[in-house]
Amino acid sequence: MTGMDAKFVGVNVLLIIGLAIGISLGQRAEIIANWPMRRCDPGVVASAYLYKPASDTRTVAEFTSENFQFCQGKLAKDVISVVTIPVKVIQEQQKGIIGAISSSIGVLGSLGEKLAGFFNQLMDSVRRRFAATYVQLGESFQHLLNIMGKIMASITAMAFALIGVLVTFTTMIQFALYVLAVIIGILIALMVIFAAFLAPVSWLVFAGIAVVGILSGIIVGVITASAFCIAGDTPVILADGSTKPLQNIMVGESLADGSIVTAKMRFLVPSTKYEPLVSIDGVVMSPEHMLFGPSSVPITAKDHPDAYSAGVKRELFNLNTSNRKIPVLSSKGKLTLLDYEEIAEGDTATLAEWKKHVFVLLNPGQPFVDENPENVEAGISGALLVNTSDGWKLPVSEIACGDRVECPGGYTMVCGKVELIVDEDEVLYDGFTAGVWVHDSKKWSAPIRLKAGVSRRKLYHLFTESGDFIVNGYRVRDFSEVGLDRLSGTYKIPKKIYG
């Protein structure tokens, strides 16, 4: 090797080691806290002097040297351990190449030992080259670490300030929506009253209505992402007084107030529909979720006097219970939330209003017919098949949030999955309960005209971005019935119950 080549190699080694030290220093607090697991990371070995505890009586050089020797032995041991994994484990995972792997174990062991020796020589050379300068490097990187800490603190403060701005902006958008609705009404009234005078410029008026309508649609899309959801780590109070995170609750479990969990929902909120959540005494939920307030009257979370902004979450959960209540444990004691359905089974008048609202929304101009007078929960047999965008045909029970499933005209993302239980004597019609909306090429109706069969107690359903999807060749509405983008239009129905 020429002198120039040696210098080039030396410079490269210096740059690599410098980069490793920089990265290690940026993670100094985390590395010190997890020293037994991190001490042999390549970058940490090269810069071990940065992590010597103040209580350690050894010199920095001794600390660095002993850590290097420890990691040298550990690396050799780990390499030999990895390459001598029992043949049975390898055979289970790679049956097609077991013969080749078995014959290569000896070669790999020898190669591992040589690799460990080469690495030890390299690190020993690095340690010798940097022994004289590690103190100065440590001081420089400590200053850099302090600067980065200040920058992160500033970024965190800015993030919380931005969350506050978003909440305020959402409120302003809601007010703007009301103003736009009034403007549309005025424009339509002017067209009716002064039709003769405005005829020459009617196109301009209609264009204005269209623009306002588009803006209104955009605003509605921004402020209606709520699906009455709760954070998964919320402690739910069980019948025996213990608690369990909501995300781990199973259908059929008994809760503190004597109710039974009849359905569990998991939502994966699309990034385009993130919304600021609120926290009430440590319980995080969507702003429109209803709970019993200080006066024991249900109110929306955003209207609770103790509510404050809690940022956003990608994964949220919810339940349906036999009494429409979810008892949870907050920092101040028991807090009672309403479940997803909110309308009690015994409230036939409000349930009838809900079903009529959905029917008219799905079948405009059609006379209302209640084909589900028993108010059966909407559920689908887990064995029915759904086509996914990656070419698979999967049973509904195996569909997961984030999958893209077939819908009219293409594919739609699954935003939520529901697991539910129904009475054992409930009838299924080609795998659907009477609560599922199925399109018969003319209108949406209950599947009671399909072939009846035996019920299965545990069923499934989905939430999708499009509000519908295709299963076993049938086009069905998702569990929201009206679609998540139009769910806010139904808030007035359950809220009317509680004044």
C-alpha positions in Angstrom: 0.0 0.0 0.0 1.4 3.4 -1.0 1.7 6.3 1.4 -1.2 8.1 -0.4 -3.4 5.0 0.0 -2.6 4.7 3.7 -3.6 8.4 4.2 -6.8 7.8 2.3 -7.7 4.8 4.4 -6.8 6.7 7.6 -9.0 9.7 6.6 -12.0 7.3 5.9 -11.5 5.6 9.2 -11.5 8.9 11.0 -14.6 10.1 9.2 -16.5 6.8 10.0 -15.5 6.8 13.6 -16.4 10.5 13.9 -19.8 9.9 12.5 -20.3 7.0 14.9 -19.3 9.2 17.8 -21.7 11.9 16.7 -24.6 9.6 16.4 -23.8 7.9 19.7 -23.6 11.3 21.5 -26.9 12.4 20.1 -28.4 9.3 21.8 -26.2 9.7 25.0 -29.0 9.8 27.5 -30.8 6.8 26.0 -27.5 4.8 25.8 -26.5 5.5 29.4 -30.0 4.4 30.6 -29.7 1.2 28.6 -25.9 0.6 28.9 -26.0 -3.2 29.4 -28.0 -3.6 26.1 -26.2 -0.8 24.1 -22.6 -1.0 25.3 -21.5 -3.2 22.4 -23.1 -1.3 19.6 -20.3 -0.5 17.0 -20.6 3.3 17.4 -20.8 3.0 21.2 -17.7 0.8 21.5 -15.7 3.5 19.5 -16.9 6.3 21.8 -17.4 4.5 25.1 -15.5 7.2 27.0 -18.6 9.5 26.5 -20.7 7.2 28.6 -18.5 6.6 31.7 -20.6 7.2 34.8 -19.3 9.9 37.2 -19.4 7.3 40.0 -17.1 4.9 38.2 -13.6 5.1 39.8 -11.8 3.8 36.7 -10.0 6.2 34.4 -11.6 7.0 31.1 -8.9 5.0 29.3 -9.5 2.0 31.6 -13.2 2.2 31.2 -12.9 2.4 27.4 -10.3 -0.4 27.2 -12.3 -2.8 29.5 -15.5 -2.1 27.6 -13.7 -2.9 24.3 -12.4 -6.2 25.7 -15.8 -7.1 27.0 -17.5 -6.5 23.7 -14.7 -8.3 21.8 -15.5 -11.5 23.7 -19.3 -10.9 23.4 -19.0 -10.4 19.7 -17.1 -13.6 19.2 -19.6 -15.5 21.4 -22.6 -14.0 19.6 -21.3 -14.7 16.1 -20.6 -18.4 17.0 -24.0 -18.6 18.7 -25.9 -17.2 15.7 -24.2 -19.5 13.2 -24.8 -22.6 15.3 -28.6 -22.3 15.7 -30.1 -25.8 16.0 -30.8 -27.5 12.7 -34.4 -28.1 13.7 -35.2 -24.4 13.9 -33.6 -23.7 10.5 -35.4 -26.7 9.0 -38.8 -25.4 10.1 -38.2 -22.0 8.5 -36.2 -23.0 5.4 -37.1 -26.6 4.6 -36.1 -26.2 0.9 -32.4 -25.4 1.7 -31.8 -27.4 4.9 -29.1 -29.6 3.3 -27.1 -26.6 2.1 -27.3 -24.8 5.4 -26.3 -27.9 7.4 -23.2 -28.4 5.3 -22.2 -24.7 5.6 -22.4 -24.4 9.4 -18.7 -25.2 9.8 -17.7 -22.7 7.1 -19.8 -20.0 8.7 -18.3 -20.6 12.1 -14.8 -20.2 10.8 -15.9 -17.1 8.9 -17.5 -15.7 12.0 -14.3 -16.2 14.0 -12.2 -14.5 11.3 -14.7 -11.6 11.2 -14.5 -11.2 14.9 -10.7 -11.1 14.8 -10.7 -8.6 12.0 -13.2 -6.4 13.9 -11.1 -6.6 17.1 -8.0 -5.5 15.2 -9.9 -2.6 13.6 -11.3 -1.4 16.9 -8.0 -1.7 18.7 -6.4 0.5 16.0 -9.2 3.0 16.4 -8.8 3.1 20.1 -5.0 3.7 19.9 -5.5 6.5 17.3 -8.1 8.4 19.4 -6.7 7.8 22.9 -4.9 11.2 22.8 -7.8 13.2 21.7 -11.0 11.7 23.2 -11.1 14.3 26.0 -11.4 17.2 23.6 -13.9 15.4 21.5 -16.0 14.6 24.5 -16.2 18.3 25.6 -17.1 19.4 22.0 -19.9 16.8 21.7 -21.2 17.7 25.2 -21.6 21.3 24.0 -23.4 20.0 20.9 -25.7 17.8 23.0 -26.7 20.8 25.1 -27.5 22.8 22.0 -29.6 20.0 20.6 -31.5 19.7 23.9 -32.4 23.4 23.7 -33.6 23.0 20.1 -35.8 20.0 21.0 -37.3 21.9 23.9 -38.2 24.8 21.5 -39.7 22.3 18.9 -41.8 20.7 21.6 -43.1 24.1 22.8 -43.9 25.0 19.2 -45.8 21.7 18.7 -48.1 22.3 21.7 -48.7 25.8 20.5 -49.7 24.5 17.0 -52.2 22.0 18.6 -53.8 25.0 20.3 -54.0 26.9 17.0 -55.6 23.9 15.3 -58.3 23.6 17.9 -59.1 27.3 17.5 -59.0 27.0 13.7 -61.5 24.1 13.8 -63.9 26.2 15.8 -63.5 29.1 13.3 -64.2 26.6 10.4 -67.4 25.5 12.1 -68.6 29.1 12.4 -67.6 29.7 8.8 -69.7 26.7 7.7 -72.8 28.2 9.3 -72.1 31.5 7.5 -71.8 29.7 4.2 -75.1 27.9 4.7 -76.8 31.2 5.3 -75.2 32.6 2.1 -76.4 29.7 0.0 -79.9 30.2 1.4 -79.9 33.9 0.5 -78.6 33.2 -3.0 -81.3 30.5 -3.6 -84.0 32.9 -2.2 -82.9 35.7 -4.6 -83.0 33.3 -7.5 -86.6 32.4 -6.7 -87.8 35.9 -5.9 -86.1 37.8 -8.7 -86.0 35.0 -11.3 -87.1 37.3 -14.1 -84.6 40.0 -13.3 -81.6 37.7 -12.6 -82.2 35.5 -15.7 -79.4 37.2 -17.8 -76.9 36.6 -15.0 -78.3 33.4 -13.5 -75.2 31.5 -14.6 -73.1 33.8 -12.3 -75.5 33.2 -9.4 -75.4 29.4 -9.9 -71.6 29.6 -10.1 -71.5 31.4 -6.8 -73.8 28.8 -5.2 -71.5 26.0 -6.6 -68.4 27.6 -5.2 -69.9 28.1 -1.8 -71.2 24.6 -1.9 -67.8 23.2 -2.7 -66.2 25.2 0.1 -68.9 23.9 2.5 -68.1 20.4 1.4 -64.5 20.9 2.1 -65.2 22.3 5.6 -67.6 19.5 6.4 -64.8 17.0 5.4 -62.4 18.8 7.8 -64.7 18.9 10.8 -66.6 15.6 10.6 -63.8 13.1 11.0 -65.0 12.1 14.5 -66.3 8.6 15.0 -66.9 8.7 18.8 -63.6 7.1 19.6 -61.5 6.5 22.7 -57.8 6.0 23.3 -56.9 2.3 23.5 -55.0 2.7 26.9 -58.2 3.9 28.7 -58.7 1.7 31.8 -62.2 0.1 31.6 -63.7 -1.0 35.0 -64.7 -4.6 35.0 -67.4 -6.3 37.0 -64.9 -7.5 39.7 -63.6 -4.0 40.2 -60.4 -4.5 38.3 -59.5 -2.5 35.1 -58.3 -3.5 31.7 -57.2 -1.3 28.8 -60.0 -0.7 26.4 -57.9 -2.1 23.5 -57.7 -5.5 25.3 -61.5 -5.7 26.2 -63.2 -8.7 24.6 -66.8 -9.0 23.4 -68.9 -10.8 26.0 -67.0 -9.4 29.0 -69.0 -8.0 32.0 -68.4 -4.4 33.1 -68.7 -2.7 36.5 -72.3 -1.5 36.0 -73.5 -5.0 35.1 -73.5 -4.4 31.3 -72.1 -6.8 28.7 -69.8 -5.8 25.9 -71.7 -6.6 22.7 -69.3 -5.1 20.2 -65.7 -3.8 20.0 -64.5 -1.4 17.4 -60.9 -0.6 16.4 -60.3 2.4 14.1 -57.2 3.3 12.1 -57.9 7.0 11.4 -56.7 8.1 7.9 -53.9 10.7 8.1 -56.1 13.1 6.0 -58.8 13.0 8.7 -56.7 13.4 11.9 -58.5 15.7 14.4 -57.4 17.1 17.8 -58.6 14.8 20.6 -59.6 16.0 24.1 -58.6 14.7 27.5 -60.9 14.7 30.5 -59.1 13.8 33.8 -56.6 11.7 31.7 -59.2 9.9 29.6 -58.6 10.8 25.9 -61.4 10.7 23.3 -62.8 12.4 20.2 -64.4 15.8 20.7 -67.9 14.5 19.8 -67.9 11.5 22.1 -70.6 11.8 24.7 -70.2 11.2 28.4 -72.0 12.0 31.6 -70.9 15.5 32.7 -70.7 17.1 36.2 -74.5 17.4 36.4 -75.0 13.7 35.4 -76.4 14.7 32.0 -74.6 13.4 28.9 -72.7 16.1 27.0 -70.0 16.0 24.3 -66.4 15.7 25.4 -65.5 19.1 23.9 -68.2 20.8 26.1 -67.0 19.2 29.3 -65.5 21.9 31.7 -62.4 19.9 32.3 -61.6 19.1 28.6 -58.4 20.2 27.1 -56.6 19.4 23.8 -54.7 16.1 23.8 -53.1 16.0 20.3 -54.0 13.2 17.8 -53.8 9.4 17.7 -53.8 7.1 14.7 -55.4 4.2 16.5 -58.6 4.5 18.4 -61.2 2.2 19.9 -64.9 2.0 21.0 -67.4 -0.4 22.5 -71.1 -1.2 22.3 -72.6 -2.4 25.6 -76.0 -3.8 26.7 -76.8 -0.6 28.6 -75.0 1.9 26.3 -72.5 2.9 29.0 -68.8 2.4 29.4 -67.4 2.8 32.9 -63.8 4.0 32.9 -61.3 5.0 35.5 -60.0 8.6 35.3 -57.5 10.4 37.5 -60.5 11.6 39.6 -62.3 8.3 39.8 -65.0 6.7 37.8 -66.1 8.4 34.6 -69.1 7.1 32.5 -68.9 7.3 28.7 -71.7 6.5 26.3 -70.9 3.7 23.8 -70.9 4.0 20.0 -74.6 3.5 19.5 -75.7 5.8 22.3 -79.4 5.1 21.7 -80.8 2.7 24.3 -82.5 -0.5 22.9 -85.7 0.4 24.8 -85.9 3.8 23.2 -88.0 2.7 20.2 -89.0 6.2 19.2 -85.4 7.4 18.7 -84.4 4.2 17.1 -87.2 4.5 14.6 -86.1 8.1 13.9 -82.5 6.9 13.3 -83.6 4.1 10.9 -85.9 6.5 9.0 -83.0 9.0 8.7 -80.7 6.4 7.3 -83.3 5.0 4.9 -84.1 8.5 3.5 -80.4 9.3 3.2 -79.7 6.0 1.3 -83.0 5.8 -0.7 -84.1 9.4 -1.5 -87.6 9.6 -2.8 -88.5 6.0 -1.7 -91.3 5.4 0.9 -89.8 4.4 4.3 -90.1 0.7 5.2 -88.8 -0.7 8.5 -87.4 -4.1 7.5 -85.6 -4.5 10.9 -88.3 -4.0 13.5 -86.3 -6.1 16.0 -83.4 -3.7 15.9 -80.9 -6.5 15.2 -77.3 -5.4 15.3 -75.6 -5.2 11.9 -73.2 -8.2 11.6 -71.5 -10.3 8.9 -70.3 -13.9 9.1 -66.5 -14.0 9.4 -66.4 -16.7 6.7 -67.7 -14.4 3.9 -65.0 -13.4 1.5 -63.7 -9.9 0.5 -61.4 -9.1 -2.4 -58.4 -7.0 -1.4 -56.3 -4.6 -3.6 -53.3 -6.9 -3.5 -55.2 -9.7 -5.2 -56.2 -11.8 -2.1 -59.6 -13.1 -1.3 -59.8 -13.0 2.5 -62.6 -13.9 5.0 -64.0 -10.8 6.8 -62.6 -12.2 10.0 -59.1 -11.7 8.7 -59.5 -8.3 7.2 -57.4 -5.7 9.2 -57.5 -1.9 9.5 -55.5 -0.3 6.7 -56.4 -3.0 4.2 -57.9 -1.9 0.9 -61.0 -3.9 0.0 -63.3 -4.0 -3.1 -66.0 -1.4 -3.4 -68.0 -0.1 -6.4 -65.6 1.3 -8.9 -62.4 0.2 -7.2 -61.0 -0.3 -3.7 -61.5 1.6 -0.4 -59.5 1.7 2.8 -60.7 -0.1 5.9 -60.8 2.5 8.6 -62.2 0.3 11.4 -63.1 -3.3 12.2 -65.9 -4.5 14.5 -66.2 -7.7 16.4 -69.7 -8.3 17.9 -71.9 -11.0 19.4 -75.6 -11.5 18.8 -78.2 -13.9 20.2 -77.6 -17.5 19.3 -81.1 -17.8 17.8 -80.5 -14.8 15.4 -81.1 -15.6 11.8 -78.5 -15.0 9.1 -79.4 -14.2 5.5 -76.6 -15.5 3.3 -74.3 -14.6 6.2 -75.8 -11.2 7.1 -78.0 -10.2 10.0 -81.2 -8.2 9.4 -79.4 -5.1 10.5 -77.0 -5.0 7.5 -77.9 -2.7 4.6 -77.6 -4.6 1.2 -78.0 -3.0 -2.2 -80.4 -5.0 -4.5 -79.5 -3.0 -7.7 -82.5 -0.7 -7.0 -82.3 0.4 -3.4 -80.7 -0.3 0.0 -82.7 -2.7 2.2 -82.3 -5.4 4.8 -81.1 -8.8 3.5 -84.3 -10.6 4.6 -85.0 -11.6 0.9 -81.9 -13.7 0.8 -81.5 -17.3 1.9 -82.0 -17.7 5.7 -79.5 -19.8 7.7 -78.2 -20.6 11.1 -76.7 -17.8 13.2 -73.2 -17.6 14.5 -72.8 -15.8 17.8 -69.6 -14.0 17.0 -69.8 -11.8 13.9 -67.9 -9.0 12.2 -68.3 -5.7 10.3 -66.1 -3.0 8.8 -65.8 0.8 8.6 -64.6 2.1 5.2 -63.6 5.4 3.7 -66.3 5.1 1.0 -69.0 4.0 3.4 -69.6 0.7 1.6 -67.8 -2.4 0.3 -68.4 -5.7 -1.5 -68.5 -9.0 0.3 -69.4 -12.3 -1.3 -70.6 -10.4 -4.4 -73.0 -8.2 -2.4 -72.6 -4.5 -2.0 -73.2 -3.6 1.7 -73.1 -0.4 3.8 -70.3 -0.3 6.4 -71.1 -0.3 10.2 -71.7 3.5 10.2 -74.6 2.9 7.8 -74.5 6.6 6.6 -70.7 6.8 6.0 -68.1 8.4 8.3 -68.1 11.6 6.3 -71.8 12.0 6.9 -71.9 10.8 10.5 -71.9 14.3 12.0 -75.3 14.9 10.4 -76.8 12.3 12.7 -75.4 13.8 16.0 -78.7 15.7 16.6 -80.6 12.4 16.9 -79.0 11.0 20.1 -78.3 14.5 21.5 -82.0 15.1 21.4 -82.6 12.4 24.0 -80.5 14.2 26.6 -81.9 17.7 25.9 
